[in-house]
Amino acid sequence: MSRRAVVIGAGLAGMLAAAALSDAGADEVIVLDRDDLPDGPEHRRGLPQGHHAHLLMPGGLDAMEELLPGVDPRGRLLAAGAHEVSLSSGMLALTSEGWLRRWRRAGPVMLTCTRPLLDWVIRTAVLEHAPVEIRKAAVTGLTGSAGRVHGVRVAAPGGREDRHAIRDEELDADLVVDASGRGTRVVTWLDGLGVSGIRERTVDSGLVNATRLYRVPEGAERFPLTIVQANPFVSRPARSAMVMPIEGGRWLVSCGGSRGGEPPADPDGFLRYMLDLPDPIVGRLVSGAEPLTDIHLSRSTSNVRRYLERAPRWPDGFVALGDALATFNPAYGHGMSVAAFGARVLGRELNGVAGDLGAPGLARRVQRGAARVTEAAWSMAVSQDVLYPGVRGGTPTAADRVVSAYTRRVTRAATGSYPAASALWDVTGLRTSPARMLHPATVLATVAGSPLPPSTRPPMTPGEHKVLEQLDRTGF
């Protein structure tokens, strides 16, 4: 008997889930998406954050490579123009506690590129190496019962007599994966089957992202990724900026501000916003670069968690992954990695049942496993966002304040302590769990503090200083 899986959503989470399903032995994997998917690395409607900065963290890259054996996603992305950025030496990063030093020792790496490029490269790789079919369709619901999902309902054009009418058709499946992103209707769909009482939580700092692309000036091709991070400890709105290398000889320059500190969309105001940060380095850099686009704004930035794993009953044959399970403030760069973690959980659980898509209890195990790998990123995002003025959906608990105070001490030590910095990279890069912060070596480094004096200026090389001076048109 053939085994069919249906995946809702052809974004990163959906395509990685499709790869896991195919690798586990599904005979047919059908991916449904309401968008016309581009033939290249182009923006599409169904990706509201597509214009803004995306970081593929080391942990997410590791998961992706496990999901796509023999495909070499890292190599494909680099060949398409993505940049490899070392967390230990390839960044200029101003934290709430000062500038992080750059170390000569090798450290974990992340990849930077536009989100359309990453989606296109991964989608192409999956379609080349797995029997996966993508169909354009809008899913309107699930079929089945509270005990088992049997497939999906999709909106299809009417017949020959009335081509403008829309009617629902049913598509049967042994397993349905909802990877439809921030716009998921998973709670409504489950309620229609009798699975109710799903708890949801939203923590919204009111973050607005403003992003513009620039041509990298001649001579600045190797200038490091530069970021001025938001400071949650000063009782003021979050304000941050970043210049990030991407494909095509371009910089992606993004500003982010929470409620009361939002960046503007006009060019002069955009530059002033960067120059008014605790260090004006991002504004100084881009003041001498040629803008290539208008400024794109996005307000689709809230943290949303659906506690699907806590439902008293869960139907076999259905799981939700990626943004359908939890969305994050994009400032932390964790969404793509968490999507990869969820797909990896799916693949491992399927291998444990020899690819039996309808195995009793499989869906619940996947859902609980996906929730576990989501928790660290969720905790990091929410424990910081609740500290900003005007946040909606939460206030800092005693536990949040303890975690924030300790994380602040680790960060302060990391400005000059390699052991503390290494722990910070591993946790924020999602390579290890937050328990890494409590490792004896990390605790010792945190208590000892930085053995080096704080750096009051960006840790640039002489060549980088020269590039900045040549580009600066601001007079700072």
VEXDREN-2710 file (C-alpha; in Angstrom, 1 decimal):
% VEXDREN-2710
k/r/px/py/pz
1/MET/0.0/0.0/0.0
2/SER/1.4/3.4/-0.9
3/ARG/2.1/6.0/1.7
4/ARG/1.3/9.6/1.0
5/ALA/2.3/12.6/2.9
6/VAL/0.9/16.1/2.4
7/VAL/2.8/19.2/3.5
8/ILE/1.1/22.6/3.8
9/GLY/3.5/25.3/2.8
10/ALA/6.5/25.3/0.5
11/GLY/8.7/27.6/2.6
12/LEU/11.8/26.4/4.4
13/ALA/10.0/24.4/7.1
14/GLY/7.8/22.7/4.5
15/MET/10.6/21.8/2.1
16/LEU/12.8/20.4/4.9
17/ALA/9.8/18.4/6.2
18/ALA/9.2/17.1/2.7
19/ALA/12.9/16.0/2.6
20/ALA/12.5/14.2/5.9
21/LEU/9.4/12.4/4.7
22/SER/10.9/11.4/1.5
23/ASP/14.1/10.1/3.1
24/ALA/12.0/8.1/5.6
25/GLY/10.4/6.2/2.7
26/ALA/7.1/8.0/1.9
27/ASP/6.0/6.9/-1.6
28/GLU/4.4/10.2/-2.4
29/VAL/5.1/13.7/-0.9
30/ILE/2.8/16.5/-2.0
31/VAL/3.6/20.1/-1.0
32/LEU/0.7/22.5/-1.2
33/ASP/1.2/26.3/-1.3
34/ARG/-1.2/29.1/-2.2
35/ASP/1.6/31.2/-3.9
36/ASP/3.0/31.0/-7.4
37/LEU/6.6/30.0/-6.4
38/PRO/9.3/32.0/-8.2
39/ASP/11.8/30.3/-10.6
40/GLY/14.7/32.0/-8.8
41/PRO/15.6/33.8/-5.6
42/GLU/12.8/36.3/-5.7
43/HIS/10.4/37.6/-3.1
44/ARG/6.8/36.2/-2.8
45/ARG/3.7/37.3/-0.9
46/GLY/3.6/34.5/1.6
47/LEU/6.8/35.5/3.3
48/PRO/6.1/38.7/5.2
49/GLN/9.7/38.9/6.6
50/GLY/11.3/38.1/3.2
51/HIS/12.9/41.6/2.7
52/HIS/14.6/41.6/6.1
53/ALA/17.7/40.1/7.7
54/HIS/17.8/36.3/8.1
55/LEU/20.7/34.4/9.8
56/LEU/21.2/30.7/9.4
57/MET/22.6/29.9/12.8
58/PRO/25.3/27.2/13.3
59/GLY/22.8/24.8/15.0
60/GLY/20.2/25.3/12.2
61/LEU/22.9/24.7/9.6
62/ASP/23.9/21.4/11.3
63/ALA/20.3/20.2/11.3
64/MET/19.9/21.1/7.7
65/GLU/22.9/19.1/6.7
66/GLU/21.6/16.1/8.6
67/LEU/18.2/16.4/6.8
68/LEU/19.9/16.7/3.3
69/PRO/22.6/14.1/3.3
70/GLY/24.7/14.2/0.1
71/VAL/23.1/17.5/-0.9
72/ASP/25.7/19.8/0.8
73/PRO/23.3/22.7/1.5
74/ARG/26.2/24.8/2.9
75/GLY/28.2/24.4/-0.3
76/ARG/25.2/25.2/-2.5
77/LEU/24.4/28.3/-0.6
78/LEU/28.0/29.5/-0.6
79/ALA/28.2/28.8/-4.4
80/ALA/25.0/30.9/-4.9
81/GLY/26.6/33.9/-3.1
82/ALA/25.8/33.4/0.6
83/HIS/28.5/34.5/3.1
84/GLU/30.1/32.5/5.9
85/VAL/30.5/34.5/9.1
86/SER/32.5/33.3/12.0
87/LEU/30.9/34.1/15.4
88/SER/34.4/34.3/16.9
89/SER/36.1/36.6/14.5
90/GLY/33.8/37.7/11.6
91/MET/31.6/40.2/13.4
92/LEU/31.7/43.6/15.0
93/ALA/29.1/43.3/17.7
94/LEU/28.1/45.9/20.3
95/THR/26.1/44.3/23.1
96/SER/24.4/45.8/26.1
97/GLU/27.6/45.2/27.9
98/GLY/30.1/46.5/25.4
99/TRP/31.9/45.4/22.2
100/LEU/32.6/41.7/21.9
101/ARG/36.2/41.0/21.1
102/ARG/37.3/39.1/18.0
103/TRP/39.4/36.0/18.6
104/ARG/41.9/34.3/16.4
105/ARG/40.7/30.9/17.4
106/ALA/38.2/29.2/15.1
107/GLY/34.6/29.4/16.2
108/PRO/31.2/28.3/14.9
109/VAL/29.9/29.9/11.7
110/MET/26.6/31.1/10.4
111/LEU/25.4/31.9/6.9
112/THR/24.0/35.2/5.7
113/CYS/22.1/35.8/2.5
114/THR/18.6/36.9/1.5
115/ARG/15.7/34.8/2.6
116/PRO/14.5/34.3/-1.1
117/LEU/18.0/32.9/-2.0
118/LEU/18.0/30.5/0.9
119/ASP/14.4/29.3/0.1
120/TRP/15.1/28.9/-3.6
121/VAL/18.4/27.0/-3.0
122/ILE/16.8/24.6/-0.5
123/ARG/13.7/24.1/-2.6
124/THR/15.7/23.3/-5.7
125/ALA/18.0/20.9/-3.8
126/VAL/15.0/19.0/-2.3
127/LEU/13.2/18.7/-5.7
128/GLU/16.4/17.5/-7.3
129/HIS/17.1/14.8/-4.8
130/ALA/13.7/13.6/-3.6
131/PRO/10.4/12.6/-5.2
132/VAL/8.5/15.6/-4.0
133/GLU/5.7/17.3/-5.9
134/ILE/4.6/21.0/-5.4
135/ARG/1.1/22.0/-6.2
136/LYS/-0.5/25.4/-6.0
137/ALA/-3.5/25.1/-3.7
138/ALA/-5.1/26.9/-0.8
139/VAL/-5.8/24.5/2.1
140/THR/-9.2/25.2/3.8
141/GLY/-9.2/22.6/6.5
142/LEU/-8.4/19.1/7.7
143/THR/-10.4/15.9/7.1
144/GLY/-10.9/13.2/9.6
145/SER/-11.7/13.2/13.3
146/ALA/-10.2/14.1/16.7
147/GLY/-8.6/10.7/16.7
148/ARG/-7.0/10.7/13.2
149/VAL/-6.5/13.2/10.4
150/HIS/-7.1/11.6/7.0
151/GLY/-6.1/14.5/4.7
152/VAL/-6.9/18.1/3.8
153/ARG/-9.5/20.1/2.0
154/VAL/-8.3/22.4/-0.7
155/ALA/-10.0/25.1/-2.6
156/ALA/-10.2/24.3/-6.2
157/PRO/-11.7/26.2/-9.2
158/GLY/-15.2/25.3/-10.3
159/GLY/-16.0/23.0/-13.2
160/ARG/-16.6/23.9/-16.8
161/GLU/-20.0/25.4/-16.2
162/ASP/-18.8/27.9/-13.6
163/ARG/-15.1/28.5/-13.7
164/HIS/-15.2/31.3/-11.2
165/ALA/-16.8/29.2/-8.5
166/ILE/-14.6/27.8/-5.7
167/ARG/-15.3/24.3/-4.3
168/ASP/-13.5/22.2/-1.8
169/GLU/-11.8/19.0/-2.8
170/GLU/-10.4/16.4/-0.5
171/LEU/-6.8/15.1/-0.7
172/ASP/-6.2/12.0/1.4
173/ALA/-2.9/11.5/3.2
174/ASP/-1.4/9.2/5.8
175/LEU/0.3/12.1/7.4
176/VAL/-0.3/15.9/7.1
177/VAL/2.3/18.4/8.1
178/ASP/1.3/22.0/8.7
179/ALA/4.3/24.2/7.8
180/SER/2.1/27.1/6.6
181/GLY/4.0/29.7/8.6
182/ARG/2.8/32.8/10.6
183/GLY/-0.6/32.7/8.9
184/THR/-1.5/29.2/9.9
185/ARG/-5.1/28.4/10.8
186/VAL/-4.1/25.3/12.8
187/VAL/-6.1/26.1/15.9
188/THR/-9.3/26.6/13.9
189/TRP/-8.7/23.5/11.8
190/LEU/-8.2/21.4/14.9
191/ASP/-11.3/22.9/16.6
192/GLY/-13.2/21.8/13.5
193/LEU/-12.2/18.2/14.3
194/GLY/-13.1/18.4/17.9
195/VAL/-9.6/19.1/19.2
196/SER/-10.2/22.3/21.3
197/GLY/-8.7/24.2/24.2
198/ILE/-5.3/24.9/22.5
199/ARG/-3.5/27.5/24.6
200/GLU/-1.8/30.3/22.7
201/ARG/0.5/33.0/23.9
202/THR/1.6/36.2/22.1
203/VAL/4.4/38.5/23.4
204/ASP/4.5/41.6/21.2
205/SER/7.2/44.2/21.7
206/GLY/5.8/46.2/18.8
207/LEU/9.1/45.7/16.9
208/VAL/9.2/47.4/13.4
209/ASN/11.9/46.3/11.0
210/ALA/13.2/48.7/8.3
211/THR/15.5/47.3/5.7
212/ARG/17.3/48.7/2.6
213/LEU/19.8/47.1/0.3
214/TYR/23.0/48.8/-0.7
215/ARG/25.8/48.1/-3.2
216/VAL/29.0/47.1/-1.3
217/PRO/31.5/49.9/-1.9
218/GLU/34.8/49.1/-3.7
219/GLY/37.3/48.0/-1.1
220/ALA/34.7/47.1/1.5
221/GLU/34.0/43.6/0.2
222/ARG/35.6/41.9/3.3
223/PHE/34.2/44.3/5.9
224/PRO/32.7/42.2/8.8
225/LEU/29.1/41.9/9.6
226/THR/28.4/44.8/11.9
227/ILE/25.6/45.0/14.5
228/VAL/24.6/47.4/17.3
229/GLN/22.3/45.3/19.4
230/ALA/19.3/46.5/21.4
231/ASN/19.7/47.0/25.1
232/PRO/16.8/45.6/27.2
233/PHE/18.2/46.8/30.5
234/VAL/17.8/50.6/30.2
235/SER/14.0/50.9/30.4
236/ARG/13.8/52.4/26.9
237/PRO/12.5/51.0/23.6
238/ALA/14.7/48.5/21.7
239/ARG/16.8/50.2/19.0
240/SER/19.3/48.3/16.8
241/ALA/20.9/48.2/13.4
242/MET/22.9/45.8/11.3
243/VAL/24.8/45.8/8.1
244/MET/25.1/42.2/6.7
245/PRO/26.8/40.9/3.6
246/ILE/24.6/39.1/1.2
247/GLU/24.8/37.7/-2.3
248/GLY/25.4/39.9/-5.4
249/GLY/27.9/42.2/-3.9
250/ARG/25.3/43.8/-1.6
251/TRP/24.8/44.8/2.0
252/LEU/21.4/44.3/3.7
253/VAL/21.0/47.1/6.2
254/SER/18.3/46.6/8.8
255/CYS/17.1/48.7/11.7
256/GLY/14.8/47.4/14.4
257/GLY/12.9/49.3/17.0
258/SER/10.2/48.3/19.5
259/ARG/7.1/50.2/20.5
260/GLY/8.1/53.9/20.9
261/GLY/11.4/53.5/19.1
262/GLU/10.4/52.4/15.6
263/PRO/12.7/53.3/12.7
264/PRO/11.3/55.5/9.9
265/ALA/10.8/54.7/6.3
266/ASP/12.3/57.9/4.8
267/PRO/16.0/57.8/3.7
268/ASP/17.1/60.8/5.8
269/GLY/15.3/59.5/8.9
270/PHE/16.7/56.0/8.3
271/LEU/20.2/57.2/8.4
272/ARG/19.6/59.5/11.4
273/TYR/18.2/56.5/13.3
274/MET/21.4/54.5/12.7
275/LEU/23.6/57.5/13.7
276/ASP/21.7/58.0/16.9
277/LEU/22.4/54.5/18.3
278/PRO/24.9/54.1/21.1
279/ASP/27.6/53.7/18.4
280/PRO/27.0/55.3/15.0
281/ILE/29.2/52.7/13.1
282/VAL/26.4/51.3/10.9
283/GLY/25.2/54.7/9.8
284/ARG/28.8/55.8/9.1
285/LEU/29.4/52.7/6.9
286/VAL/26.3/53.1/4.8
287/SER/26.5/56.8/4.5
288/GLY/29.1/56.3/1.7
289/ALA/27.3/53.3/0.0
290/GLU/24.9/53.4/-2.9
291/PRO/21.3/52.5/-2.0
292/LEU/19.7/50.0/-4.4
293/THR/16.1/49.8/-3.0
294/ASP/13.5/51.7/-1.1
295/ILE/13.1/51.1/2.6
296/HIS/10.9/48.1/3.4
297/LEU/9.0/48.1/6.7
298/SER/7.5/45.1/8.5
299/ARG/5.4/44.8/11.6
300/SER/4.9/41.0/11.5
301/THR/7.3/40.5/14.3
302/SER/5.5/39.2/17.4
303/ASN/6.4/36.0/19.3
304/VAL/3.5/33.6/19.1
305/ARG/3.5/30.2/20.8
306/ARG/0.8/27.5/20.2
307/TYR/1.0/24.9/22.9
308/LEU/-0.2/22.1/20.7
309/GLU/1.8/19.5/22.6
310/ARG/-0.3/20.1/25.7
311/ALA/-3.7/19.2/24.0
312/PRO/-5.4/16.5/26.0
313/ARG/-6.0/14.6/22.8
314/TRP/-4.0/14.7/19.6
315/PRO/-5.0/13.1/16.3
316/ASP/-2.7/10.6/14.6
317/GLY/-1.7/11.7/11.1
318/PHE/-1.1/15.4/11.8
319/VAL/1.8/17.5/13.0
320/ALA/2.6/21.3/12.9
321/LEU/6.1/22.5/12.5
322/GLY/8.1/25.8/12.1
323/ASP/6.1/29.0/12.4
324/ALA/2.9/27.1/12.6
325/LEU/4.1/26.0/16.1
326/ALA/5.9/29.1/17.2
327/THR/7.0/32.4/15.7
328/PHE/9.8/34.6/17.1
329/ASN/10.8/38.2/17.1
330/PRO/13.1/38.1/14.0
331/ALA/15.7/40.2/15.8
332/TYR/17.1/37.0/17.3
333/GLY/17.6/35.1/14.1
334/HIS/16.2/31.8/15.4
335/GLY/13.2/31.0/13.2
336/MET/14.9/29.2/10.3
337/SER/16.9/27.1/12.7
338/VAL/13.9/26.1/14.8
339/ALA/12.1/25.1/11.5
340/ALA/15.1/22.8/10.7
341/PHE/15.0/21.3/14.2
342/GLY/11.4/20.4/13.9
343/ALA/11.9/18.7/10.5
344/ARG/14.8/16.8/12.0
345/VAL/12.6/15.6/14.9
346/LEU/10.1/14.4/12.2
347/GLY/12.8/12.5/10.3
348/ARG/14.2/10.8/13.4
349/GLU/10.8/9.7/14.7
350/LEU/9.9/8.4/11.2
351/ASN/13.1/6.4/11.1
352/GLY/12.1/4.9/14.5
353/VAL/8.9/3.4/13.0
354/ALA/10.5/2.4/9.7
355/GLY/8.7/5.2/7.8
356/ASP/5.2/4.2/8.9
357/LEU/3.4/7.5/8.4
358/GLY/0.3/6.4/10.2
359/ALA/1.9/4.7/13.1
360/PRO/-0.2/5.2/16.3
361/GLY/1.3/7.8/18.5
362/LEU/3.9/9.0/16.0
363/ALA/2.3/12.4/15.4
364/ARG/2.1/13.1/19.2
365/ARG/5.7/12.1/19.7
366/VAL/6.8/14.4/16.8
367/GLN/4.6/17.3/18.2
368/ARG/6.1/17.0/21.6
369/GLY/9.7/16.7/20.2
370/ALA/9.2/19.7/18.1
371/ALA/7.9/21.6/21.1
372/ARG/11.0/20.7/23.1
373/VAL/13.4/21.9/20.4
374/THR/11.4/25.1/20.2
375/GLU/11.6/26.0/23.9
376/ALA/15.1/27.3/24.1
377/ALA/14.6/29.8/21.3
378/TRP/11.2/30.8/22.7
379/SER/12.6/31.4/26.2
380/MET/15.5/33.5/24.9
381/ALA/13.2/35.7/22.8
382/VAL/10.5/36.2/25.3
383/SER/12.7/36.7/28.4
384/GLN/14.3/39.7/26.6
385/ASP/11.2/41.1/24.9
386/VAL/9.2/41.3/28.1
387/LEU/11.7/43.8/29.4
388/TYR/10.9/46.5/26.8
389/PRO/8.4/49.3/27.6
390/GLY/5.0/48.8/26.1
391/VAL/5.3/45.1/25.5
392/ARG/2.0/43.4/25.1
393/GLY/1.4/39.9/26.3
394/GLY/3.7/39.6/29.3
395/THR/5.6/41.1/32.1
396/PRO/8.9/39.9/33.4
397/THR/8.6/37.1/36.1
398/ALA/11.0/36.6/38.9
399/ALA/12.5/33.7/36.8
400/ASP/12.9/36.1/33.8
401/ARG/14.7/38.6/35.9
402/VAL/17.1/36.0/37.3
403/VAL/17.8/34.6/33.8
404/SER/18.3/38.1/32.4
405/ALA/20.6/39.1/35.2
406/TYR/22.8/36.0/34.8
407/THR/22.8/36.3/30.9
408/ARG/23.9/39.9/31.3
409/ARG/26.8/38.8/33.5
410/VAL/27.8/36.1/31.0
411/THR/27.7/38.7/28.2
412/ARG/29.8/41.2/30.2
413/ALA/32.4/38.5/30.8
414/ALA/32.2/37.5/27.1
415/THR/33.5/40.9/26.1
416/GLY/37.0/39.7/27.1
417/SER/36.8/36.1/28.2
418/TYR/37.0/33.3/25.6
419/PRO/35.3/30.6/27.7
420/ALA/32.3/33.0/28.3
421/ALA/32.2/34.1/24.7
422/SER/32.3/30.5/23.5
423/ALA/29.3/29.6/25.7
424/LEU/27.4/32.6/24.4
425/TRP/28.0/31.6/20.8
426/ASP/27.0/28.0/21.4
427/VAL/23.7/29.0/23.1
428/THR/22.7/32.0/20.9
429/GLY/23.8/30.0/17.8
430/LEU/21.5/27.1/18.9
431/ARG/24.3/24.6/18.9
432/THR/23.6/23.6/22.5
433/SER/20.8/24.1/25.1
434/PRO/20.9/27.0/27.6
435/ALA/22.2/24.5/30.1
436/ARG/25.6/25.3/28.6
437/MET/25.5/28.6/30.5
438/LEU/25.6/26.6/33.7
439/HIS/28.6/24.5/32.8
440/PRO/31.3/24.9/35.5
441/ALA/33.7/26.5/33.1
442/THR/31.1/29.0/32.0
443/VAL/30.1/29.8/35.6
444/LEU/33.7/30.2/36.6
445/ALA/34.4/32.6/33.7
446/THR/31.2/34.5/34.5
447/VAL/32.1/34.9/38.2
448/ALA/35.7/35.9/37.3
449/GLY/34.5/38.4/34.7
450/SER/36.5/39.7/31.8
451/PRO/40.3/39.5/32.3
452/LEU/40.7/42.3/29.7
453/PRO/39.6/45.9/29.9
454/PRO/36.4/46.8/28.1
455/SER/36.8/48.0/24.6
456/THR/35.2/51.4/24.0
457/ARG/35.6/51.2/20.3
458/PRO/34.8/48.6/17.6
459/PRO/37.6/46.0/17.5
460/MET/38.6/46.8/13.9
461/THR/41.8/46.0/12.1
462/PRO/43.8/49.0/10.6
463/GLY/42.5/48.1/7.2
464/GLU/38.9/48.1/8.4
465/HIS/39.5/51.5/10.1
466/LYS/40.6/52.9/6.8
467/VAL/37.6/51.5/5.0
468/LEU/35.2/53.1/7.5
469/GLU/37.0/56.5/7.3
470/GLN/36.8/56.4/3.5
471/LEU/33.1/55.7/3.5
472/ASP/32.0/58.0/6.3
473/ARG/30.1/61.0/5.0
474/THR/28.6/62.0/8.3
475/GLY/31.5/63.8/10.1
476/PHE/31.4/61.6/13.2
END
